[in-house]
Amino acid sequence: MEMSALSTISQALLQALQILLVLVCAPLLTGWVRMVKARLLGRAAAPVFQPWRDILRLLRKEAIVAPSASKLFVMAPTVIFAASWLAAALVPTALAGQPLSPSADLIALLGLLGLARFVLVLAGLDVGTSFGGLGASREVFISSLAEPAMMLVVFTLAILAGSTDISTISIFMAGSGGMRLSLLFAFVAFLMVAVAENARVPVDNPATHLELTMVHEAMILEYSGRHLALIELAASLKLLLYVGLASCLFLPWGMAHPGSGGLALLGGFAAWAAKLALGGVALAVLETGRAKMRVFRVPEFLGGALLLAFIGLLLVGG
């Protein structure tokens, strides 16, 4: 009985550690991507901790709210941050089968991300500026193409593993012995959707403020101070979430399973950190080697993701 109680306490502590770990590491991943991009472009790179410095600096500043803004505009950053943090915390890092695993369902995860996006779009429209409306319409346009492709990827994984639970899929993938052709199509489609959902090059450029190309940045131009800090932190959490999903769903090697010892758990954390670092390097290389595409080319890009996900679904169904 005492051993069972100790095991429950240790699992709860590991879950709490993961919740805090994703919050701490999310801005570090963003800083890592920026640092690698700067080095690839031959520029002096800011330290990897720079995003945290920017967030802490914004938290100390007063938030300026437009007179035309409603309470929705003020509440939106908190809702977006809470939904993004919860979604990122549900994705297993070093250990599968944690206490929150029954809630870590892929469809529920997409629902949390959809909630954050819906609130952000409403906040972009709330002030009534032309930039906010432009960014909100483009965000809805892109998400309407990305979400069907993502759902097909989820269906492909669910048919293979027999569940939409992230830990169950991860354990199945770790024991499957290799990448199948259907999973290869689904993986490529997932990466294309992840680029679009995180407003990264070639779909969007998070470093630009040109009115003709902005999507995500256009919706948050009116935010400042602590409100902007929460939105920036939520964006970093979303990036960490997708890199973590790619590692635990398609590349789960190195993750510890329920009942593993402390050495396996340490190895799981080391593998998770290595995958984040490699994912950041891959994203930096992609953004350095590609230019941002025109907005009207985005349907072709996401249509390709939808086609690849559908082919993967057909292959696993056959």
DRENDO-470184 format. One record per residue: x, y, z of N, C-alpha, C, O, CB in turn; residue in one letter. Coordinates in steps of 0.001 Angstrom, whole numbers, plus 500000, padded with zeros to 6 digits. Glycine has a CB too. Layout:
N
XYZXYZXYZXYZXYZA;...
//
This chain:
318
500831498799500000500000500000500000500867501254500000500593502216499282499059500004501214M;501945501226500838502851502365500910503588502553499588503799503680499142503854502182502057E;503981501430498958504665501531497669503756502125496607504192502912495767505162500160497219M;502470501735496657501516502296495704501345503797495914501259504557494949500163501591495828S;501297504225497184501159505648497478502383506420497008502262507514496458500940505868498977A;503570505842497230504794506499496784504835506601495263505270507611494709506023505743497296L;504372505535494591504348505568493137503401506649492628503709507345491660503939504208492585S;502236506788493287501285507824492886501867509212493083501698510090492237499986507689493672T;502558509409494211503165510715494491504262511023493481504359512147492987503737510754495923I;505093510020493170506177510243492217505633510560490825506190511400490117507092509016492158S;504546509892490428503945510191489127503364511600489095503478512306488093502854509171488798Q;502737512004490209502192513361490279503311514396490219503155515440489585501368513546491565A;504443514113490876505572515039490829506165515123489423506545516199488962506649514610491828L;506238513970488748506747513981487374505822514765486451506282515476485558506914512549486854L;504509514630486672503566515391485850503701516891486109503666517695485177502125514935486129Q;503854517260487387504048518673487710505358519196487117505433520334486654504035518881489233A;506378518353487141507663518736486549507515518972485050508086519919484509508727517653486815L;506755518119484382506556518300482942505806519589482645506142520300481699505798517112482355Q;504783519896483455504000521117483240504888522353483339504772523279482537502851521208484259I;505783522356484343506700523485484491507797523468483427508253524515482968507326523472485881L;508209522260483045509311522136482091508931522694480723509729523382480087509734520673481957L;507719522399480273507315522905478951507195524432478966507472525093477965505969522271478517V;506777524987480116506679526445480212508055527096480156508231528128479509505963526847481502L;509026526496480832510371527062480858511074526891479512511777527790479051511197526411481968V;510878525730478888511633525412477670511050526035476412511757526168475414511702523928477494C;509764526424476433509143526949475214509853528192474681510209528209473503507688527271475475A;510078529238475489510831530387474963512279530043474614512865530660473723510814531517475975P;512857529065475308514226528660474986514295528039473592515262528252472862514754527667476037L;513265527267473224513229526706471873513125527817470833513799527773469804512051525727471725L;512285528807471100512182529950470187513520530676470062513935531046468964511097530925470670T;514186530874471189515499531510471156516535530674470434517414531217469765515969531792472551G;516444529354470562517372528470469875517196528569468355518178528625467615517172527021470343W;515938528589467897515673528715466464516222530041465938516845530079464877514157528610466179V;515994531115466670516487532425466234518010532452466203518603533032465293515961533533467159R;518644531826467191520102531829467246520696531044466080521662531489465460520586531246468577M;520123529878465779520620529075464662520409529811463343521288529786462482519920527701464626V;519258530469463165519003531225461944520022532354461783520536532583460688517576531793461954K;520307533052462875521276534144462793522658533618462420523360534235461619521342534904464126A;523051532492462988524361531926462650524410531482461190525426531664460518524684530739463571R;523310530897460696523277530466459299523356531647458339523892531525457238522014529666459028L;522821532786458761522842533988457923524107534814458123524270535863457499521627534843458214L;525002534348458990526257535046459211526129536278460077526980537166460011526846535425457916G;525074536357460898524875537516461770525216537157463211525289535983463574523423538029461675R;525423538181464017525612537966465447524295537499466045523241538064465753526118539259466151A;524354536470466881523145535849467409522882536301468838523800536394469653523257534325467350A;521616536579469129521216536855470506521265535568471310521114534488470738519800537480470561A;521472535647472623521519534423473431520193533697473406519150534286473124521904534744474869P;520243532412473705519049531578473666518020532009474704516839531686474575519422530126473882V;518459532740475739517553533209476790516866534529476431516073535038477222518317533371478090F;517153535089475265516603536401474913515077536441474911514516537430475383517109536811473560Q;514361535410474401512896535461474482512372535575475906511385536272476141512310534237473840P;513011534906476860512590535039478253512837536463478755512020537005479498513335534020479141W;513936537060478363514205538444478768513147539384478215512683540287478913515597538884478296R;512766539171476959511734540010476348510391539830477057509677540803477301511590539679474853D;510055538590477384508776538323478061508758538955479445507766539575479829508523536805478170I;509837538805480193509893539396481537509865540922481461509273541580482317511162538927482282L;510499541476480446510460542931480271509039543402479956508593544422480481511426543364479147R;508337542673479112506958543037478789506033542891479992505091543668480150506447542182477641L;506297541902480838505457541699482021505550542869482993504618543114483759505851540412482729L;506667543594482967506836544733483863506213546012483306506121547016484012508305544959484134R;505789545977482048505238547175481419503713547202481535503056546169481669505658547244479943K;503193548392481479501741548569481541501116548182480197501663548466479131501380550037481911E;499960547530480279499237547155479065498331548306478629497476548750479396498407545862479295A;498514548783477416497700549856476857496538549229476078496747548406475187498558550796475936I;495325549627476425494132549070475784493429550179475011493218551271475538493171548429476837V;493069549898473766492393550884472921491010551203473485490361550318474042492277550368471466A;490551552429473354489219552794473874488086551985473254487058551769473897488961554263473635P;488259551537472023487204550775471361487198549293471724486309548555471299487340550917469881S;488189548852472510488290547431472845487290547059473934486985547862474816489718547084473295A;486789545834473857485858545322474857486615544447475864487840544334475805484711544516474180S;485872543834476783486488542948477772487096541712477118488040541121477644485460542529478817K;486553541331475980487108540183475257488571540420474900489397539515475018486294539903473984L;488888541630474466490261541966474087491203541825475274492345541395475114490331543391473527F;490728542186476469491561542120477670491701540681478164492766540289478640490971543002478778V;490636539899478053490654538526478559491323537553477601491782536492478023489249538065478838M;491386537898476318491885536967475307493301536451475580493512535244475462491855537630473966A;494289537292475940495634536759476168495689535686477256496426534710477122496564537882476533P;494923535857478323494919534856479390494337533540478905494876532475479204494131535362480594T;493232533606478152492615532385477628493539531689476642493679530467476677491275532704476957V;494169532460475762495082531885474767496267531212475454496660530103475092495580532975473791I;496830531895476448497974531326477161497576530068477921498297529071477878498569532355478126F;496439530095478619496009528938479408495739527734478513496152526620478836494753529279480220A;495047527947477382494747526841476478496024526275475864496161525059475736493788527298475374A;496955527140475485498209526689474876499072525939475884499672524915475555498987527880474307S;499132526453477115499940525782478143499359524418478487500100523444478622500029526650479411W;498046524341478628497413523057478927497651522058477798497962520893478049495907523243479159L;497504522514476560497724521616475429499174521129475388499424519947475153497365522320474113A;500125522033475616501540521638475591501871520698476741502701519802476588502442522873475653A;501233520894477892501500520045479052500947518644478874501425517714479523500916520667480299A;499952518463478011499362517149477798500225516258476914500064515038476924497994517296477187L;501136516849476152501999516067475268503125515444476094503856516173476764502578516955474119V;503285514119476067504359513490476851505735513983476413505984514195475227504291511962476720P;506611514160477377507975514589477082508950513417477198509400512874476190508394515727478027T;509269513036478427510226511957478633509558510646478997510157509584478830511203512336479704A;508327510698479493507647509506480006506228509441479473505479510414479562507638509500481545L;505863508301478922504487508073478474503680507469479618504228506790480487504451507141477223A;502379507722479609501513507136480627501519507869481947501482507228482997501903505739480859G;501563509198481934501526509984483156500082510196483620499151509842482895502225511334482942Q;499875510769484817498510510923485347497546511645484420496355511334484414498562511656486637P;498036512609483630497150513337482720496984512641481373496333513175480475497678514735482500L;497571511446481227497500510748479946496074510461479492495798510578478298498259509461480032S;495133510084480402493754509873479929493138511112479278492228510995478458492882509437481084P;493631512293479641493120513527479028493907513929477791493495514822477050493151514661480034S;495047513265477565495923513628476444495434512947475173496090512048474647497399513235476738A;494296513377474693493701512848473476493996513820472340493917515036472518492165512626473644D;494331513287471185494698514147470069493556515068469650493781516230469312495135513306468892L;492345514552469674491211515385469270490972516486470304490676517625469944489935514522469092I;491103516144471599490976517169472639492083518207472523491868519393472771491004516527474030A;493268517745472144494402518660471962494121519656470839494375520852470978495692517869471658L;493595519150469731493243520045468628492116520988469028492052522120468550492838519238467390L;491226520525469905490166521402470394490715522564471207490241523693471074489183520614471230G;491725522296472060492341523372472835493044524379471931492954525588472144493331522797473844L;493738523873470932494402524776469988493377525575469181493587526749468876495318523981469040L;492260524915468840491201525624468136490575526713468987490219527775468477490140524656467688G;490435526453470295489913527474471211490837528686471254490377529825471176489737526892472627L;492135528442471378493091529546471408493048530349470108493098531579470134494508529016471652A;492955529663468982492891530355467696491604531167467572491629532303467097492991529350466543R;490476530588467997489184531265467905489183532552468728488695533586468273488057530335468376F;489731532483469936489777533667470790490715534718470210490426535913470282490219533288472208V;491838534286469635492781535231469032492147535939467833492338537141467650494071534504468600L;491408535209467031490739535813465883489710536839466346489626537933465788490067534732465017V;488925536487467368487944537429467892488622538678468456488124539790468282487093536759468971L;489758538492469131490481539643469673491028540527468557491047541751468686491624539175470578A;491477539906467450491958540688466327490863541518465683491116542613465181492574539785465306G;489639540992465699488507541722465132487914542732466100487232543668465683487439540757464701L;488173542545467403487461543309468426487766544803468360486860545623468509487812542781469798D;489018545164468142489406546574468155488858547315466936488581548513466997490930546703468204V;488705546590465835488141547214464644489164547834463718488793548625462850487175548246465044G;490434547507463867491455548047462969491512547228461681491100546069461649492839548061463660T;492023547840460637492114547131459356493130545993459423492915544936458830492493548105458232S;494244546203460149495248545163460272494692543953461016494928542812460618496483545701460985F;493954544202462095493372543101462858492405542279462029492419541049462091492666543632464081G;491561542952461251490634542236460389491341541460459295490929540354458945489658543195459776G;492427542049458742493200541372457706493842540094458253493755539033457637494279542313457146L;494489540211459419495134539044460001494137537982460414494398536791460244495960539448461185G;492979538398460964491970537437461402491406536660460215491236535444460293490840538153462151A;491115537359459119490569536668457947491580535688457364491210534590456948490145537681456877S;492854536074457331493872535160456818494075533973457753494301532854457293495193535897456617R;493998534207459060494155533116460022493048532086459860493315530884459868494164533660461455E;491812532540459714490695531620459514490837530887458183490545529695458086489354532376459566V;491285531605457170491488531008455847492518529876455915492297528800455360491944532083454835F;493637530119456593494694529111456686494251527927457545494492526774457189495975529732457263I;493605528213458673493187527129459566492116526241458933492049525048459225492666527706460875S;491276526821458063490252526022457397490859525001456449490221524001456121489297526922456639S;492087525245456008492782524298455141493684523355455928493875522201455545493600525045454106L;494242523856457038495193523054457811494496522022458693494991520906458847496057523959458671A;493356522383459271492693521475460208492216520178459560492390519120460165491522522170460841E;491622520197458356491252518904457749492449517985457527492348516776457735490553519139456424P;493583518550457106494776517731456917495246517146458242495656515987458303495896518556456275A;495188517947459300495594517453460607494668516356461107495131515396461723495634518590461606M;493384516478460856492446515446461281492698514129460542492555513056461127491006515913461052M;493069514202459270493399512982458538494648512319459105494734511092459159493596513289457056L;495614513129459527496803512573460185496400511876461481496886510785461778497847513686460472V;495520512499462245495049511896463494494337510577463219494547509600463937494108512861464241V;493497510539462184492777509301461851493749508197461438493543507033461779491759509557460722F;494796508550460713495793507560460310496463506941461535496599505720461623496849508201459391T;496878507778462471497519507277463685496546506477464536496920505461465121498090508431464498L;495295506932464608494301506247465433493977504859464887493787503922465662493026507080465522A;493913504717463570493634503400462985494779502436463262494547501261463548493399503518461469I;496014502926463178497169502065463429497259501639464891497462500463465192498447502778463022L;497108502606465798497288502321467230496003501878467919496048501352469031497829503544467930A;494861502083467272493595501712467891493128502682468941492259502346469746493706500371468491G;493684503888468957493312504881469962493796506251469512494739506370468730493902504517471355S;493129507286470025493599508651469806494383509176471005494750510350471034492420509572469515T;494642508334471981495429508723473150496894508856472748497446507959472111495267507689474302D;497522509965473113498893510235472673499870509212473233500743508737472506499317511640473091I;499742508864474513500663507890475110500515506521474465501510505835474231500424507783476615S;499275506115474176499047504821473528499679504785472143500308503796471766497544504529473426T;499509505871471384500116505940470053501632505921470156502304505264469361499651507202469308I;502171506642471134503626506700471298504197505327471638505215504920471078504002507709472392S;503543504612472555504013503271472923503911502321471737504800501497471520503204502720474113I;502828502434470969502674501591469782503769501876468763504361500954468203501298501807469147F;504035503162468524505039503525467543506432503076467968507246502678467135505023505019467315M;506699503145469273508014502725469761508227501229469566509361500786469385508172503085471239A;507147500443469600507269498995469441506950498495468052506965497287467815506386498314470407G;506656499410467113506269498962465770507455498540464925507294497810463947505516500054465059S;508649498995465292509853498536464610510293499352463410511254498975462740509653497167464182G;509630500449463116510085501268462008508967502099461403507803501974461784510700500402460952G;509339502952460448508398503842459802507741503142458616508425502620457736509097505128459351M;506405503134458601505660502578457483505441503658456428505606504850456686504310501993457957R;505063503200455225504844504153454144503694505093454467503767506286454171504570503421452837L;502627504564455075501493505409455445501902506456456468501451507600456414500350504560455996S;502763506055457406503224506998458424504150508046457828504188509182458300503934506257459552L;504889507676456805505777508643456148504961509759455498505300510937455616506662507940455090L;503876509376454806502995510389454214502362511249455305502294512472455184501896509721453358F;501901510593456372501270511337457464502268512267458147501904513370458555500668510371458490A;503510511840458275504536512652458931504844513911458121504950515004458678505818511831459135F;504986513752456813505255514914455971504078515883456018504275517096456099505536514480454517V;502847515351455968501662516205456066501617516917457406501260518092457477500388515383455868A;501979516207458470501997516817459806502992517975459859502680519026460421502351515763460878F;504170517803459291505179518863459304504697520085458535504930521215458962506497518355458710L;504027519872457406503521520997456620502442521754457389502401522984457367502965520507455274M;501570521010458071500533521655458878501161522396460056500723523492460405499511520614459383V;502185521804460669502843522450461804503466523781461409503407524745462172503910521535462388A;504056523840460234504632525099459740503547526157459591503739527314459967505352524879458388V;502398525752459035501306526709458830500685527134460158500400528316460352500229526104457921A;500473526199461067499825526511462338500674527418463217500141528182464022499509525235463081E;501988527338463067502875528164463878503293529446463173504164530170463654504099527378464259N;502667529727462024502942530965461281504429531118460980505025532167461226502445532181462069A;505019530042460440506436530057460102506611530108458599505676529841457844507149528830460681R;507805530451458171508164530452456751508046529017456227508507528094456899509619531021456528V;507442528794455047507087529754454006505649530277454062505265531080453212507315529134452689P;504848529847455032503454530298455088503370531710455639502628532535455107502608529345455946V;504113532002456689504122533323457303505515533586457831506327532668457947503062533435458437D;505791534834458149507099535215458676506891535930460003506408537062460017507880536120457666N;507250535289461134507010535913462432507874537130462705507636537850463674507228534916463507P;508872537373461869509785538491462106509415539731461296510120540738461370511203538076461778A;508329539686460526507995540817459666506817541602460222506003541072460977507682540336458254T;506739542876459835505602543722460163505116544455458908504610545574458983505976544729461273H;505281543804457763504780544367456512503299544059456395502890542903456506505560543808455287L;502497545083456172501052544905456212500530543959455150499467543366455331500381546221456066E;501252543800454040500771542940452965501059541473453208500511540619452512501382543358451667L;501908541157454179502299539763454406501952539254455790502063538052456032503766539607454184T;501544540097456696501308539683458074500084538786458186499092538981457484501142540901458968M;500162537803459073499007536990459448498868537022460969497978537684461502499153535517458925V;499752536305461663499676536271463126499985537637463735499291538091464644500642535224463682H;501038538291463224501450539569463806500386540640463638500287541545464467502746540035463178E;499582540552462567498551541563462334497481541543463412496897542580463726497911541355460975A;497215540359463990496157540248464996496601540742466368495760541031467219495694538811465103M;497905540845466596498387541209467934499074542570467942499744542910468917499349540147468454I;498925543358466874499582544666466817499092545609467909499850546469468357499358545301465460L;497846545468468345497286546370469348497622545954470775497280546670471717495794546445469186E;498273544828470952498603544362472294499950544915472747500839545171471935498618542833472340Y;500080545092474043501318545602474627501430545107476062500482544553476618501364547157474573S;502593545312476648502790544986478060502563543523478371502946542643477600501879545813478904G;501932543270479517501722541893479972500819541103479037500954539884478936501132541891481364R;499900541777478351499042541072477387499877540504476239499688539355475840497951542020476833H;500786541298475718501652540843474634502592539740475126502905538812474380502464542023474060L;503038539839476375503918538814476937503217537455476965503823536441476622504369539210478357A;501948537427477369501204536169477418501011535588476021501101534374475838499844536381478090L;500748536442475036500548535954473675501858535415473099501856534383472428499989537075472778I;502972536096473352504261535618472870504627534295473532505171533402472882505351536663473130E;504330534167474825504603532920475523503721531799474991504169530659474871504392533092477026L;502474532115474673501574531114474092502070530651472727501975529466472407500154531680473967A;502602531573471913503143531200470604504346530268470754504502529328469975503544532457469812A;505192530523471747506333529640471990505870528265472460506432527245472061507278530260473027S;504847528241473306504299526963473771503719526158472613503853524935472576503222527198474835L;503086526832471685502511526135470537503598525525469666503445524407469173501651527089469709K;504697526250469473505811525707468705506401524488469401506680523476468757506892526774468497L;506591524580470718507105523442471484506154522257471395506590521109471309507323523833472952L;504853522537471415503845521479471342503993520688470046503989519457470070502427522074471445L;504123521374468925504192520663467648505507519905467494505521518805466942504020521641466492Y;506604520472467970507868519736467928507788518518468847508276517443468500509053520651468337V;507169518689470026506997517559470936506082516495470374506333515304470555506460518035472251G;505013516910469688504106515936469055504834515137467982504678513919467898502884516651468439L;505623515813467171506368515112466121507310514085466720507473512997466168507155516106465261A;507937514419467851508906513505468455508236512321469140508739511201469055509767514249469453S;507098512548469827506493511441470579505551510592469730505301509436470072505738511984471774C;505023511132468633504122510356467784504860509620466675504574508453466407503074511261467180L;505804510289466033506480509691464884507904509239465206508425508335464552506510510675463739F;508536509852466199509918509498466569509999509291468078510683510049468766510924510605466113L;509303508263468609509216508121470070510394507407470706510351507090471894507974507392470424P;511433507149469951512550506406470492513246507203471595513491508402471464513538506052469384W;513554506503472676514198507130473821513242507482474938513681507747476056514909508353473387G;511942507494474670510969507808475721510872506655476713510918505484476335509580508107475110M;510735507010478001510536506010479041509070505612479086508189506426478810511002506540480417A;508814504363479433507462503846479516507089503614480974507982503555481820507324502545478703H;505801503480481304505390503239482693506108502030483280506178500974482651503871503035482775P;506632502189484473507366501122485129508857501169484892509594500370485471506848499819484682G;509330502090484050510766502202483796511486502792485004510881503487485819511026503065482553S;512767502512485110513559503007486221514004504441486023513682505085485025514754502134486426G;514760504926487012515225506305486968516184506568485831516187507660485264515878506662488256G;517016505562485480517963505735484389517237505915483056517624506746482235518913504538484318L;516181505128482852515389505266481618514700506628481565514549507216480494514337504138481519A;514280507125482740513631508430482786514610509550482430514266510474481693513032508675484173L;515832509458482960516846510448482608517178510390481119517371511420480472518113510229483439L;517241509167480588517468509020479157516335509604478334516558510150477253517652507567478810G;515102509486478856513959510071478167514039511583478106513736512181477073512680509658478842G;514445512211479209514594513664479209515710514096478267515582515098477564514872514174480625F;516817513330478254517921513667477346517490513522475890517838514353475052519144512773477626A;516728512459475588516249512266474213515282513364473813515316513836472676515574510900474063A;514411513781474740513459514849474448514186516160474154513839516868473208512484515034475621W;515199516482474969515963517706474741516698517653473406516764518654472693516958517933475882A;517254516486473063517963516356471790517009516513470615517363517132469611518676515002471710A;515809515964470725514830516096469635514385517542469472514199518010468349513610515200469895K;514212518255470588513864519670470496514964520455469798514694521303468947513604520249471886L;516209520166470168517332520871469549517412520583468059517616521497467261518644520483470224A;517253519325467676517302518969466256516108519551465503516240519992464361517337517442466088L;514947519548466146513784520158465509513972521651465291513562522186464261512544519914466343G;514595522331466262514878523750466105515860524012464979515700524972464225515414524319467394G;516874523167464858517845523323463763517168523101462417517404523855461474519026522338463933V;516322522066462318515629521786461055514726522950460664514666523319459491514804520491461166A;514021523533461635513153524670461342513965525881460899513569526590459974512307525023462565L;515098526120461553515950527247461169516503527070459760516558528028458988517102527407462163A;516910525851459423517422525583458070516326525797457037516576526372455977517975524144457967V;515112525340457335513988525528456409513694527003456184513497527430455047512738524826456938L;513663527779457253513327529188457125514454529984456478514210531021455862512998529770458483E;515667529510456613516792530201455978516846529921454479517199530790453682518109529782456634T;516490528696454113516603528307452708515383528587451868515435528438450647516907526880452622G;514271528993452489513040529253451742512567530680451975512761531248453050511941528257452144R;511948531244450955511329532561451086509850532389451391509273531334451130511530533405449799A;509248533420451940507821533355452228507036533355450917507303534151450016507385534539453131K;506076532459450832505251532385449632504129533424449692503817533949450761504666530968449464M;503538533709448561502390534606448509501207533960449213501105532735449286502029534958447047R;500322534792449727499177534280450462498330533372449573497784532376450049498331535437451006V;498218533704448297497374532914447403498017531599446990497389530785446314497042533715446177F;499274531386447395499913530097447171499746529165448356500057527978448256501377530289446877R;499265529675449461499091528852450664498111527707450440498372526603450919498613529712451822V;496976527914449725496089526773449478496774525622448743496464524458449000494893527224448685P;497697525929447837498427524867447150499313524097448137499398522870448089499281525455446005E;499960524833449017500828524205450004500034523298450944500398522141451152501572525269450806F;498953523827451507498141523039452438497304521991451704496957520960452281497228523959453252L;496978522250450439496319521214449647497226520008449455496765518867449448495897521769448291G;498529520272449299499491519173449231499531518386450533499622517159450521500881519704448905G;499462519101451666499428518414452956498173517549453084498236516418453566499489519432454105A;497045518087452652495791517328452701495868516081451826495403515012452223494614518209452255L;496453516214450640496592515076449739497500514003450337497176512816450286497139515535448389L;498631514414450902499548513449451511498897512737452697499048511526452858500836514150451963L;498171513493453525497494512873454660496421511892454200496230510842454814496874513941455554A;495722512234453120494683511345452596495298510067452022494751508979452202493854512066451516F;496430510195451334497117509004450812497577508112451966497454506890451898498330509412449928I;498107508727453024498502507945454190497329507203454807497459506046455207499136508841455223G;496184507869454885494992507237455428494530506077454555494124505036455070493875508259455573L;494592506251453238494198505173452333495142503976452455494703502827452418494171505677450887L;496437504251452599497396503168452708497213502368453988497296501140453972498797503713452641L;496965503054455090496786502316456346495435501619456373495280500580457014496916503261457553V;494442502199455666493142501548455611493144500317454719492399499363454946492103502521455128G;494005500357453690494077499215452808494875498078453386495021497037452745494655499617451511G;
//
